[in-house]
Amino acid sequence: MQQQYYLENTVVVGKNVEIQPFAVVKGNTVLHDNCVVGSFSFLENAEIGENTVVKASRICDSTVGSNCTVGPNAHLRNNARVKDNCRVGNFVEIKNSVLEQGVKASHLAYIGDATVGKNTNIGCGVIFVNYDGKTKHKTSVGENCFIGCNANLVAPLKIGNNCFVACGTTVDKDIPDGAFSIGRSYLTVKEGRAEKYLQKK
């Protein structure tokens, strides 16, 4: 069968590496032993650790540790550094950030200019709000934290260890170790009013 991927001669490939059809691997990329580069992935100047699986994702100028899964459709760029045993899921973008060991960001998140401590969970739709229109700012999230779905972390910001941020919360001030934080608009329920809005013209 004819080779169906693109591999530049500058790439370093370890033992038992699998490069699937339609993958592109360029530049000073290093693929360590037993990793998998899935179909339609694009890697440039990337380092992929042992036993890591990259599924249809784009990784440029960034590193991923051992025993990780990335994708499908994740985007790591501008010195993203993902340590061992992490999960970076579908439509997660990581830019100029460090994810320590065991971090999970499984769905639809943006992590920019941040450090995330060991074993922290980043929920679906979490945004690290790093840019104020003029300057990019940094966020630090500690170890063993839970960041709930659709939370906004407004930099500059520091969240301590063992913190819980409830879903839908906008965090714009530092949170100490062990704290629970929640900030949501008050929910109003108008019984019997739905019919008015459901009627078609």
C-alpha positions in Angstrom: 0.0 0.0 0.0 1.3 3.4 -0.9 2.4 5.7 2.0 -0.5 8.1 2.6 0.9 10.5 5.2 3.5 13.3 4.9 6.6 13.0 7.0 9.6 15.4 6.7 13.1 14.0 7.0 13.8 16.3 10.0 11.3 14.4 12.2 12.7 12.0 14.8 10.6 8.8 15.1 10.9 6.3 17.9 10.1 2.6 18.1 6.6 1.3 17.2 5.2 4.7 16.3 2.0 4.6 14.2 1.4 7.4 11.7 -2.1 7.0 10.2 -3.2 8.1 6.7 -3.4 11.8 5.9 -1.4 12.9 8.9 1.2 15.7 8.3 4.4 15.7 10.5 6.9 18.5 9.9 9.9 20.4 11.3 11.7 19.5 14.4 9.0 17.1 15.7 10.0 14.2 18.0 7.7 11.2 18.2 8.6 9.0 21.2 8.1 5.3 21.4 4.6 3.7 20.9 2.8 7.0 20.2 0.0 7.2 17.6 -0.5 10.2 15.2 -4.0 9.8 14.0 -5.4 10.5 10.6 -5.7 14.2 9.7 -3.4 15.4 12.5 -0.9 18.2 11.8 2.3 18.3 13.9 5.0 20.9 13.5 7.9 21.4 15.9 6.1 19.2 18.4 7.2 16.6 20.9 4.9 13.7 21.6 5.6 11.4 24.5 5.5 7.7 24.8 2.2 5.9 24.5 0.4 9.1 23.7 -2.4 9.2 21.1 -3.1 12.3 19.0 -6.5 12.1 17.2 -7.1 14.5 14.3 -5.5 17.5 16.0 -3.1 20.3 15.4 0.0 20.7 17.6 2.6 23.4 16.8 5.6 24.5 18.8 4.3 22.5 21.8 5.0 19.4 23.8 2.8 16.6 25.1 4.0 14.1 27.7 3.6 10.4 28.0 0.3 8.4 28.3 -1.9 11.3 27.1 -4.8 11.6 24.7 -5.3 14.6 22.5 -8.3 15.3 20.4 -10.1 14.9 18.2 -9.9 18.4 16.9 -7.8 19.9 19.6 -5.3 22.8 18.9 -2.1 23.2 20.9 0.1 26.2 19.9 2.7 28.7 21.0 4.5 26.7 23.7 1.7 24.7 25.1 3.1 22.2 27.5 1.0 19.2 28.5 2.6 16.9 31.1 2.1 13.1 31.5 -1.3 11.4 31.9 -3.4 14.3 30.7 -6.6 14.3 28.6 -7.1 17.1 26.1 -10.4 16.5 24.4 -12.4 17.7 21.4 -12.2 21.4 20.4 -9.9 22.3 23.3 -7.4 25.1 22.4 -4.2 25.5 24.6 -1.9 28.4 24.0 1.3 29.3 25.9 0.2 27.3 28.9 1.3 24.4 31.2 -1.0 21.6 32.2 0.6 19.6 34.9 0.3 15.8 35.3 -3.2 14.3 35.3 -5.1 17.4 34.1 -8.3 16.8 32.2 -9.9 19.3 29.8 -12.2 17.1 27.8 -14.5 19.4 25.8 -14.7 22.9 24.2 -12.3 24.9 26.4 -9.8 27.7 25.8 -6.7 27.7 28.0 -4.4 30.7 27.3 -1.4 32.1 29.2 -2.1 29.8 32.2 -0.7 27.2 34.5 -3.0 24.4 35.7 -2.0 22.2 38.6 -1.9 18.4 38.9 -5.2 16.5 38.6 -7.4 19.5 38.0 -10.5 19.1 35.9 -11.5 21.8 33.4 -15.1 21.5 32.5 -16.9 21.9 29.2 -16.9 25.5 27.9 -14.4 26.9 30.4 -12.7 30.1 29.1 -9.4 31.5 30.4 -10.1 35.2 29.7 -6.5 36.3 29.1 -6.8 39.4 26.9 -8.4 42.7 27.9 -8.1 44.3 24.5 -4.6 45.7 25.1 -2.6 43.2 27.2 -2.5 39.5 27.8 -2.6 38.4 31.4 -1.8 35.1 33.2 -4.0 32.7 35.2 -2.8 30.2 37.8 -5.0 27.3 38.8 -3.8 25.0 41.6 -3.8 21.3 42.1 -6.9 19.1 42.5 -9.3 21.8 41.5 -12.7 21.4 39.7 -13.6 24.2 37.3 -17.3 23.8 36.3 -18.8 24.1 32.9 -19.0 27.5 31.3 -16.9 29.2 33.9 -14.9 32.3 32.9 -11.6 32.8 34.6 -10.7 36.5 34.1 -6.9 37.1 34.3 -4.8 38.2 36.0 -6.0 35.5 38.5 -4.8 33.0 41.0 -6.9 30.0 42.1 -5.5 28.0 45.0 -5.3 24.2 45.5 -8.4 22.1 46.1 -10.8 24.7 44.9 -14.3 24.2 43.4 -15.7 26.8 40.9 -19.4 26.2 40.2 -20.6 26.0 36.6 -21.5 29.4 35.0 -19.4 31.4 37.4 -17.3 34.3 36.3 -14.2 34.5 38.5 -12.5 37.9 38.6 -10.7 37.8 41.9 -8.3 35.4 43.5 -9.6 32.3 45.3 -7.8 30.9 48.4 -7.0 27.2 48.9 -10.0 25.0 49.6 -12.6 27.6 48.7 -15.9 27.0 46.9 -17.0 29.9 44.6 -20.2 30.5 42.8 -21.6 33.6 41.0 -24.7 33.3 38.8 -27.6 35.5 37.8 -30.8 34.9 39.7 -33.2 32.5 38.0 -36.7 33.7 37.4 -39.5 31.2 36.6 -42.8 32.5 35.1 -45.3 29.7 35.3 -47.6 29.4 32.3 -45.8 32.0 30.3 -44.1 29.7 27.8 -47.1 29.4 25.5 -46.9 33.1 24.6 -43.4 32.6 23.2 -44.0 29.3 21.6 -46.9 30.4 19.5 -45.9 30.7 15.8 -46.9 33.8 13.8 
